[in-house]
Amino acid sequence: MDKQQRVSYPKLFGFGTGALGLDLSYGLFFSFLSIYFTDILLLGPIFLMVMTFAARVFDGINDPFIGALIDRTKSRFGKYRFWMLIGMFTNAVVLVLLFTNPWGQAGVGTLRIYFYATVLYFLWDITDTIMDAPYWSMVPNLESDPRRRNIVATVTRAFSGAGQGLIAMATYPMIMLLGRQDGYNAPGFQRWAAVCAAAMIVFLLVTFFTTGKIDAVAKTTPSDKKITLRAVYSTLRNNDQLPVFVLVAILANTGWYLVTGLQAHYFAHVQIGSLGNIPYITVFSAVVGGGMALGLAILPILTRRMRRNSVVKLSMVMAIVGYLGMYLFSVTVDVFPLFIAFGVFGAMGVSCCFVAQTIMLSDLVDYGQFKLGYRSDALVFSMRNLLQKIAYAIQAIVMFAGLAITGYDGALAVQPASAQQGITVMMFLIPPVLVLGALFVFSTKYKLNEEAMAEVNAALASA
């Protein structure tokens, strides 16, 4: 590997812009699709739980297979940009259709809308992988120096966080602005999805035209090696630290996804109100987004003063404290500022965790090459998309099963007390338990510290 490889700042910011676009689709899908399904289309929670689980089983085959296919692609646009271009346009179309009910009110809750939602849900999964896996696979090839990869990951995560923050803060007011002034409504969802889809294409085109043809900086997966499920899973299995990373990320991410997935339900049915004319959900999203930005700002300071794995552990502890604090002060609006303060603190920890995961995956690409003798950038980075979807599957199972058990009914303007309490517990008490599990696995099983990666990089440089 060329140790002098450097990414220019225009290319770095052009690349990061794409992450903002990705998260417009990603954030709308994972943070607001659940309330669209339950409250607008009136789909049953048990059905949604089963559908989500089936989609994640499908992803277990689809995502690694697409990653392996990308690794073997040759085109005049390079292997990454070629697939990203296909993915961005198809995903944009699917996103709009997903938030569209072709039959209007007549289709709500009917068999045909169940079928329609299922097909579009799976299509979004496929097209998201097609654009997401090649995008993130560029990270280890943009910058070869391990320390400078921190900069790449941090800048990219800042753009990603901006996309998520924009969705979180703007979705509710934009749905009312573009639709009806009565809260979440079908026309508003459809038009806002169209705006997000168009913006996503624009941002990803910036990445497409500024990054140029980026291919692997070392040997790639042999092109004559057939793409079979056995070959794909052999590559993943023999990278012994990858399963550890996957388990850590699934546990940690599921906790945060429960917060983001339930926030629309929570502020619509549990903690209802506003500060002035600004709804609580917008205030919460704004300050939590600020907390994530603050986490990105302090991360370079922490990495200079602490070992990288120690920073990861600290970030998980911060997330745990944040979740518990939010639960403690979620019982009444009178202490909403304290509720927000713990939300900011927890978001700082979550933000640091997300950056660490991108850096860890880049290390795992190098470690895989060291172990196997060839690189599988897109295959390894497809696991990022897969593990996020697995985390969302666990989130969906917990969320939809919890809503069903506690008597949640999307057709009701006021939910029963059991449903309100269930939403609160799922949103703030289950996440710290999951992150605690992630902390235990990371502390006992993850071995790629600074010394281990120095040996890996030295071996690759001399190869």
N, C-alpha and C positions, 0 to 999 in steps of 0.2 A: 504494500500500500504506500502511495506517495505521501510522505509526511508534510510536503510543502503545499499540498492542495489547500486552497483557500477559496471561500465564497465571497464575492464582492457584496457590498451593502445594498446596491440597487437590486441585485439578483436575490439577496436574502429577503428584502422587503417585498419584492415581487412574488417570491415564493410564499411568504407569510400571508399575503392578500388572499391566496387561494383557501387558506384555512378558515378565513372569515366567511367565504362563500360556502364552504362545506358545512359549516355549523349553522348556517341559515336553514338549510334543509334538515340537517341532523337534529337541531334544537327544536324546530317546529314538530318534527315527527315524534321525538321521544318525550318532549315536555308537554305537548298540548293535544296529541292525537288521542290520548286516553279520555280526556274530558269531551272531545269531539265525538268519540264513539259512544260514550255512556250518556251524555246529556243532549247531544244533537241528533245522532242516529238511533239512540235508544237501544244499543246492542247490549246483550246480557253479559255481566261480568264473568260468569263461568265460561261462556263461549270464548270471550276474549282471552281468558287464561289459557284455554286449550289451543287456540289459534297461535298465540305467541309462543307457546312451548313447541308446537309443530314447526314453526318458522325457525326456531333456534336449532332444532334437530337437522333441518334442511341446511342451515348455515354451516353446520359441522362438516358437510361435504362440499358445499358450494364455495365457501370463502377460501379454504386452502387450495382448492382446485383452480380457482381464478388466479390466486397468487402464483401458483406454479406456471400457469399459462402465460402470465405477464412476464415472468422470468425468462421465458423462451421466445418472446416476441422480438422480431426485427422489422423495423419500418423506418421510413425517412424522417419520422417524427421522434424516433427513439421508442423504447418499449414502454416508458412510463407515460409520456404525454399522449401517445396514441390512444391508450385505454382511458386516460383521464378525459380526453375529448369526447369519446363515445359515452362515457358514464355521465358527464355533466348534462348533456342534452337529454338523454333518456330519463335520467333521474328528475330533471326539471318537469318534464311532461307528466311523469308518474306522480310527482308531488302534488301538482294541481288537481289531477284526476282523483287522487286519494282524498282530498278535502272537497270533493264535489259529489253531490247526490243527484244523479241524472233524473231521478223520478220526483224530486222535490219532497214535499211533506208526505206524498202518497207512498214513498218508498221507505219511510222511517220504520224501523223495527220489523220489516218484512223479510222473507226468505231471500229474495233477490238482492236486497241490500247487504245481507250477511255474506252472500257469495261474492258480490262486487267488492266489498271491503277486504275479504280474504285474498282475492286475486291481486288487488292493488297493493296490499300489505307485503305479499311475497315479491312482487315486482320491484317495490321500493328497496327491499333487502338486496336483491340482485344488483340493481343499478347503483346502489350506494357502494357496494363492494367494488364494482368496476371503476368507480372514480376515486374512492377513498384509499384503496390498497396501493395503487401506483403513486398517488400523491405523497403519502407518508414514506413510501419506499425511497424517495429521493433524499431523505434526511441524511443517512450515512454516506451518501455519495456527494452531497453538497460540501461536506467538511470532513476531513480525515483526522484532524487533531482532536483527541478526546475532550480536551478542555474547551476548545472552541465549539464543540458540539453543544455545550451548555448554552452558548449564545444562540445557536440555530434553534434549539429546542425551546428556549425561553421566548425568543421573538415570535416563533411560530405559535406557541401556546398563547401569547398575548393577543395575536390576531384571532385565534380560535375562541378565546375567552370573550373578545369583543363581539364575535358573532353570536355566541350563546347569550351574552348580556343583552344584545340588541333584541333577540327573540324574546327573552324573559321580560324585558321592560316594555317593549313596544307592542307585543301581540294583543294584549287585552284592549288597550286604547285604539289600536289600529282596526281590530275587528269591529268595534263600535263605530269608528269613523267611516269605514268602508262598507259597513252593513247597517244594522239597526242599533238604536240607542237603548237596548235592553239586555246588555251583557253578551255572553257568548251566543253567536247566531250563525246559521249556515251561510248566508251570503257574505258575511264578513270574513269567515274562515276561508272561503273559496278565493276571494279577491286578495286577501293577505298572502295566501299560498302562492298566488300568481306573481305578486310583487317579489316575494322571497325567491321564487324560482328564477325570475329574470335577473335579479341582483346576483344570485349565485353564479349564473353563467358569466356575467360580466367580470366578477372577481376571479373566477377560475381562468378566464381568458387572459387576464393580466399575468397569472402564473404561467400559462402556456407560452406566452410570447416573451417573457423575461427570463425564464430558466434555460431556454435552449434545449439542445439534445443532451440529456444527462443519462449516462449509462453507468454501469458498475465500474468502480475504480480498480477492481481486481477480477480474478476469474469468476465467471458466473456459472450457474448450473449448466452442465454440459447439454448443448442443444440436441444431441442425439439420444438423450435419456428420455424415454417415453413418459408422458404425463399419465401416471396411473395413481389410483388412491393409495396403493401399497408404497409406491415410491415417495409420494407426498408425505405420508405419515411416518415413513422410515426416516426421512430428513428431519421431521419435527421431533421424533422420539430420540434420535441420537444427539440432539442438542439438549443435553440433560438439564440445563438451567432454564430452558424455555417453559417447561411445565410448571416450575416453581413460580416464575414470573406471572404466568397465566393465572394461577390460583390466587396469588397476591392481588393482582389487578382486578380480578372478578370480585373478590370480597370487598376490596376498598371502593371500587366503582359502584357496586350495587348499593352501598350505603348512600352515596351522593345522588344516585339516580332515583332512589326512593323519595328524596327531598324534592328534586326537580319534577319528578313524575306526578307527585301528589300536591304540589304547591297550588295548582289551579283549583283542585277540589278543596284544599284547605282554606284558601282565602275566599272561595265562593260559598262555602257551606259551614265553616267552623269559625274562623276569625274574620268576620265580615265588618267592613268599615273603611274609613279613609282618614288621611291626615290632610285636612283642608279639602281640596278637590282631587287629591291624588289617591287612588285606591291603594290599600295595603300591599297588594301583590306587586304593584309597580315600585313602591318604596322598598319593599323587601328585595326585589330583583336588582334594583339600583345599588343599594348598599352592599349586598352580597357580591355583586359584580365588582364593586370597588374593593371589597376584601380580597377577591381573587387577583385583582390587579396589584394590590399591595403585597400579596404573597409572591408574585413575580418580581416585584421590586426588591424584596428582602432576600430572595433566593440567592443571588450572586454573593451577597454579604455572608450568608450562612455557609455557602460552599467554600468560601475562602477561609473561614474560621473552623469549620468542622469537616470531618470525613463525609464523603457523599452518602454512604449508607446510613450514617448517623442523622443526616438531614432528612432522609426518607422516614426514619423512625420518629423523629421529632414532628414531622408534618402529620403523621398518622395520629400522634397523641393530641395535636392541636385540633384535628378533625373530631376526635372523640369528645374532647372537652366542649367544643362548639355545639355538637348535637345534644349533649346532655343539658347544656345551658339553655338551649332553645326550648327543650321540653319543659324545663323547670319554669320558664317564664312564658309558656304558651297558654297558660290557664286564663289569663285576663288581659284585655287591651291596656289596662292601666300601667303595665310594665312593658309595653311594646318597645321602648328604647333599649331596655336590657335584653329583650328577645333579639333585637336587631344587632346589638353589640356582640352577642355570642355567635350570631350568624356570620358576622364579619370575621371573627376569629377562626371559626371553623372553615370558612371559605378560603382563608389564607393557607391553612393546612392542605385542603383539597387541591388548591392550585399548585402548590409545591409537589404534591403527589403526581399530578398529571404530567408536569414537566419531567419529573424523574422517570416516569414510565416511558416517555419518548426516548430519553437518553439510554435507558436500560435496553430498549429494543435495538437501538443502534449498536450497543455493545454486543447484544446477542447475535447480530448479523456477523460481526467480526469473530465472535467466539465460535459461531457455527462454521465459518470458513476455516478457522484454526482446527476444529475437530474433524471436519468432513473433507476438507481440501477444495471446496468450491463455495461460492456465495449463493444465497437464496434470499435476496433482499425482499422481493415482493411477497414471497411465501411467508417469511418471518413477519413482515409487517401486515400481512393479511390477518395474522393472529390478533393484531390490535383491534381490527374491525370485528373479528369473531368474538373476542373476549368481551368487548363492549356490548355486543348483542346478547351474549350469554348472561352478562350482568343485568341487562335489561329484561331478559327472560325471567331471571329470578325476581327482579323487581315486579314484573307483571304478574307472576304467580302469587307473590305475597300481596300485591296491591289488589288485584281483581278477586282473589280468594277472600281477602279481608273485607272488601266492599260487599261481597255476596253474603258472607257470614254475619256481618254487622247490620245487614238490612238496608244497604244503600240503594236508592232508586232515583235514577237520573230524571225521571218525570216529575219528581217532587221539588217544589221550591224550597222547602225546609226539610232537611234530613233529620232522621231520628237521632236522639242523643247517643245511642250505641254506635251509629255510623260516624258521628263526629269524633267520638273518643277513639274509635278504631283508626281513623285517618291520622289523628295526632300521634298515636302510638307507632303506627307504621312509618310515619315521617320522621320521628325524632328519637325513638327508643331502639328500634331494630338496627338502624345504621351504626351506632357505636359498637354494638355487639359484633357486627360483621367486620368493621375496621379493626377491632381488637384481634379477631382471628387472623386478618391480614398481617398485622404487626407480629404475631407469633410465628407465622410461617416465614415471613421475611427474615426475622431475627435468627431463626434456627436453620433455614434451608438455603438461602440465597448466598452464593459464594463469590460472585464477581465483584470484588472490591478493587481498590486502586492498584494493589500489588498484582492481583490476578490479571487485570486488564493490561497492565504494563508488560507482563510476560506474553500475553496474546499479541499485542501490537508489535513487540520486538520480533516475535516469530514470523508474523506476516510481513514485516519490513525486510527481513532477511531471506524470505522465500523467493 
